[in-house]
Amino acid sequence: MTTLHSPTDVSPEAVPALPPQVLVLFGATGNLAQRKLLPGLLHLARAGLLPEHRIVGTSLEDIDEQQFRELARQACDKFARNRVTETEWAEFSKRLTYVPQSAGPGGLSEAVTRVEGELPGLPRRLHYLSIPPSAAGEVVNMLAEANLVDRARIIMEKPFGTDLASAQLLNETVHEVFSEYQIFRIDHFLGKEAAQNILAFRFANGLFEPIWNREHIEHVQIDVPETISVDDRGTFYDSTGAYRDMVVTHLLQILAFMAMEPPTALEPRAISEEKNKVFRSLQDIDVRNVVRGQYEGYRSTPGVAPDSDTETFVALRCVIDNWRWAGVPFYLRTGKRMAESARIISIAFREPPKSMFPANSGVGTKGPDHLTFDLADASKLSLSFYGKHPGPGMRLDKLSLQFALHETGQEGDVLEAYERLIYDAMSGDHTLFTTAEGIERLWEVSTPLLESPPEVELYRQGSWGPSSIRDLIAPHVWRLPFERGWRQSR
Ligand code: BG6
């Protein structure tokens, strides 16, 4: 049975030794590779979590090995979490090589075979497809032509397809070349420490699960506003939009962790089964319950069509039609260029049926009790409730119990999501990856929205999105911006 172990809660020597690996990174000069994958691999190497390995970068850029190493160095200097020393860089970079896509399957095969010759035994291959969904089928076929399928696993980036038909076609194409056990469809939100903590919180405690249902929960919000713009990703983003980029992947995956029944074991099949049941109970997205927004000025981003109606913001109400959640709305929101960056799940509990407190006591005036997960790398958790304000009479204040990972001294042990997932894929652990069935079902429920999207509404940069989002959530209110900030550690 595969277990959901955290590789850093034990010393690297205690982590099971992995066989040597050759990582082939498609899209090696792209935004994700620079921001996350190359710095992440460097971190894994520094933490002693990479076995003996070589990294072969490839992309459409006609650059050579030296230029790739320079690009990787700049990316690591900019995005790695700690300063990169010369010794560390020398160790890491001597294992980096590059072959342009123009070299074709022959060139790729030659580059991989050459570096494999430098490693002992028969190394495993890990192909990381950090490329748009439209290019994925072609790369899979190229890997077959290059004869790089044996001993290989393949990580496929999201979005996996752009709608039901394309996801089914992509699954068919990949299955013609790779077996399911070789395929790792990545959704990096599931690699976040805080996302996995939802599983621990729900299923390792007897306290919360009994109230985790329609009897006690009034509604749920999954809210991921971002201050960043589309930046240099105009071309990708304009053909993708916020719904495909964030909702059909990350937010709905998090929703499954929140909403699923207790899995029978902490292993991939049991977890996927429960997540897929949630997806099967998810009702088709009703376009009347969706607000699409676009930030002012988006259309002048390089790569974006001047008359684009792609959404950079989306908010929606989802319905899970099963016994546990009937009648409990799930509100999802995400967008670029918003007022704040945050990633929260907020659970609003039902209010008591009767109150003995006088109207001027303050009871109920600060909203219902909430359980809030902050999905930041240094995750936080808060449970808010009404309590007595000290002194005479009975005045009620909103109080909270809070947990912050950074107060435990364990923050340094956190693996960034991509690091964790690359490590898991190398270990063959599918627990935190998504399945073909799950993804196809999510595209299926999305079809009404993809086919008849509501008009995009413009919103001011630095705002919380179009004003119609208030009607979407009424009679409830959006939790963000918080009325009270998180408690700062003393
Ligand atoms: C990516 C999206 O998958 O997730 C980006 O393509 C988004 O648009 C990013 O900004 C958010 O991830 P994180 O880990 O920074 O919250």
Boltz pocket constraint, residues with backbone or C-beta under 6 A from the ligand:
constraints:
  - pocket:
      binder: B
      contacts: [[A, 188], [A, 226], [A, 245], [A, 246], [A, 343]]
      max_distance: 6.0
